[in-house]
Every structure is written in C-alpha cells, then in structure tokens.
Amino acid sequence: MRASSQTRLSDRRRALLEQASVALRGHLVALWRLTGGQAVAELVSRPGLPQQFVEFDVAGLLQRWGRVAPAGSLWVGCRIDADHWHVAPVRSDPPDPPPTGIERRSPERLVMELAGFSLGALERIWTAADQATVYLCSALCILDVCLGRIRTAQVLTPGVQAHLLSDLVGVADAIDQALSA
C-alpha cells in the first residue's frame, strides 16, 4: 500500500477512535498492535498525551485471560482509570452473545466491542477501496502507453497493432481486478 494510503488509513482509524472516546464521555481510547509478544500503541483518541497514559500490558492481560493473540493482531481499549482498561480485538466477525442470554458486559465494554468490530469490518472495505485505486491507476498508465504508441507510430503495422491489443487486454484485466477488489 502506498504511503498516502497508509496515512488515510491512519486518519480513518483515529476518527473511529475519537468517536468511541466521545461515546465513552471523553475516556482515552487506544489501538495497539501485538508485535514480538508486546503491545505497541499505534494510535490514541487524543494524540500528544504522555506515554504513561497509553502504556498498558495488553499481551499480559490476554495471557491472564488464557487467550493467545497472533502477532500483528490489533486490539482497541478504553482507559477507565489509572489501572482499569476495557480491551477488545479488532475483528470483522461480531462478538458472541452472552452465554446466558442476559447481557452483563458494561456499556464501556460494549462500546469497545463495537469499536473493534467497526475497525475490523471497515478496514476490509478501506483496504479494498485502496487496492481498487491501485488497479485503476495501473489501467490508466497502460492507456498512456497505448496513446504513446499511437502518437509515435508512422503506420499501424501488424506489430504495433499486436502491442496495442496486448496493452488493451492489460487495461481490461486491471479494470476487472479493480471491480473484484
């Protein structure tokens, strides 16, 4: 993914974290990525806070819960007070309903579950949209090459025609890939 796409993805993630923070009456919301057995904060709802406000041992918490989180997985969390966080995975499948059918999760926990689900579902859409843009830009570049061949050709010989047809097949393939992204 291009750097500009990553920037846009970061902006989109931050906007969702800020919305979750508003839903939680201004509490800090953070997004962590697990790398090398440690959780690294990627974004927070209020940038510029001192590091101690964002530091939290997500990996240790998951171990205490008996959960194994794969490296690279994303987690979203809300800081309620100095030692109290609500944490949920970023995923595209909705969380399971309560086993007894009676909801016992706190409103803060439910907001975190929803934020994690929203981030996971929307990232699939955002990534596909960014990928479609790449395919369409590729098709445009191929069309530029076609136009260049036509402009420079004195005569459209069978060889030039074959190159043009081949290029147009590439354009059609790129457009098909953009539509399926």
C-alpha positions in Angstrom: 0.0 0.0 0.0 1.3 3.5 -0.8 2.3 5.9 2.0 -0.6 8.2 1.2 -3.0 5.2 1.6 -1.4 4.4 5.0 -1.9 8.0 6.1 -5.5 7.9 5.1 -6.0 4.6 6.9 -4.4 6.1 10.0 -6.7 9.1 9.8 -9.7 6.8 9.4 -8.7 4.7 12.4 -8.1 7.9 14.5 -11.6 9.2 13.6 -13.1 6.0 14.8 -11.1 6.0 18.0 -12.3 9.6 18.6 -15.9 8.6 18.1 -15.5 5.8 20.6 -13.9 8.3 23.0 -16.9 10.6 22.6 -19.3 7.6 23.3 -17.3 6.9 26.4 -17.6 10.5 27.7 -14.1 11.5 26.8 -12.2 8.5 28.1 -8.9 7.7 26.3 -9.2 5.1 23.6 -6.1 3.4 22.1 -5.3 1.0 19.3 -2.4 -1.5 19.9 -0.7 -4.0 17.6 0.9 -7.1 19.1 4.5 -7.5 17.9 7.1 -9.7 19.4 5.0 -10.6 22.5 4.4 -6.9 23.3 1.7 -4.5 22.5 2.7 -1.3 20.8 0.3 1.6 20.8 -0.3 2.7 17.2 -3.0 5.4 17.7 -4.8 7.1 20.5 -8.0 9.1 20.5 -6.1 12.1 22.0 -2.7 12.4 20.4 0.1 14.1 22.3 -0.6 12.5 25.7 2.4 11.4 27.8 3.4 7.8 27.2 2.3 6.6 30.7 -1.3 7.3 29.7 -1.1 4.9 26.8 1.1 2.2 28.2 -0.8 -0.9 29.1 0.3 -4.6 29.1 -2.3 -5.9 26.6 -0.3 -9.0 25.9 0.0 -9.8 29.7 -3.8 -9.3 30.1 -4.5 -11.6 27.3 -2.2 -14.2 28.8 -4.0 -13.9 32.2 -7.3 -14.5 30.3 -5.8 -17.6 28.7 -6.1 -16.1 25.2 -3.4 -16.4 22.6 -3.3 -13.5 20.2 -1.4 -13.8 17.0 1.5 -11.5 16.2 0.3 -8.5 14.3 -3.2 -8.6 15.7 -4.9 -5.3 16.6 -6.6 -4.5 19.9 -8.6 -1.5 20.9 -9.0 -0.4 24.5 -10.5 2.3 26.7 -8.8 3.7 29.8 -11.4 4.0 32.6 -8.9 4.9 35.3 -5.2 4.5 36.1 -5.3 0.7 36.3 -8.6 -0.1 34.6 -8.9 -0.7 30.9 -11.6 -2.4 28.7 -9.9 -4.2 25.8 -11.4 -5.9 22.6 -9.9 -7.4 19.5 -10.2 -5.7 16.1 -12.1 -8.2 14.0 -14.6 -8.5 11.2 -16.8 -11.1 12.9 -19.3 -9.9 15.6 -18.6 -10.8 19.2 -20.5 -13.8 20.6 -23.7 -13.1 22.5 -23.7 -13.6 26.3 -23.9 -17.3 27.2 -26.9 -16.9 29.4 -28.7 -14.6 27.1 -28.5 -11.8 29.7 -26.1 -9.0 28.9 -23.6 -8.5 31.7 -21.0 -6.5 29.9 -20.6 -2.9 30.9 -21.5 -0.1 28.5 -17.8 0.7 28.2 -17.0 -2.9 27.3 -19.8 -2.9 24.7 -18.5 0.3 23.1 -15.1 -1.3 22.9 -16.5 -4.5 21.3 -18.4 -2.3 18.8 -15.3 -0.2 18.1 -13.2 -3.3 17.5 -15.9 -4.8 15.2 -16.2 -1.5 13.3 -12.5 -1.1 12.8 -12.2 -4.7 11.6 -15.1 -4.5 9.2 -14.3 -1.1 7.9 -10.6 -1.9 7.3 -11.6 -4.6 4.9 -13.6 -2.0 2.9 -10.9 0.6 3.2 -8.2 -1.8 2.0 -10.3 -3.0 -0.9 -11.0 0.6 -1.9 -7.3 1.5 -1.8 -6.5 -1.7 -3.8 -9.1 -0.8 -6.4 -7.4 2.6 -6.8 -4.1 0.9 -7.4 -5.6 -1.3 -10.2 -7.4 1.7 -11.8 -4.1 3.7 -11.8 -2.4 0.8 -13.4 -5.1 0.7 -16.2 -4.6 4.5 -16.7 -0.8 4.0 -17.1 -1.3 1.3 -19.6 -3.7 3.5 -21.6 -1.0 6.3 -21.6 1.5 3.8 -23.1 -1.1 2.9 -25.8 -1.6 6.5 -26.7 2.2 7.0 -26.8 2.5 4.1 -29.3 -0.3 5.5 -31.5 1.3 9.0 -31.5 4.8 7.8 -32.4 3.8 5.2 -34.9 4.1 6.3 -38.5 1.9 3.4 -39.7 -0.1 0.9 -37.6 1.8 -2.1 -38.7 0.7 -5.6 -37.5 3.4 -5.5 -34.8 2.1 -2.1 -33.4 -1.4 -3.4 -33.6 -0.5 -6.5 -31.7 1.2 -4.4 -29.0 -1.9 -2.2 -28.7 -4.2 -5.2 -28.4 -2.0 -6.7 -25.8 -2.0 -3.4 -23.9 -5.8 -3.1 -24.1 -6.1 -6.7 -22.7 -3.9 -5.4 -19.7 -6.3 -2.5 -19.3 -9.3 -4.8 -19.2 -7.6 -7.1 -16.7 -6.7 -4.1 -14.4 -10.3 -2.9 -14.5 -11.6 -6.4 -13.8 -9.2 -6.6 -10.8 -10.4 -3.2 -9.6 -14.0 -4.4 -9.7 -13.3 -7.5 -7.8 -11.1 -5.8 -5.1 
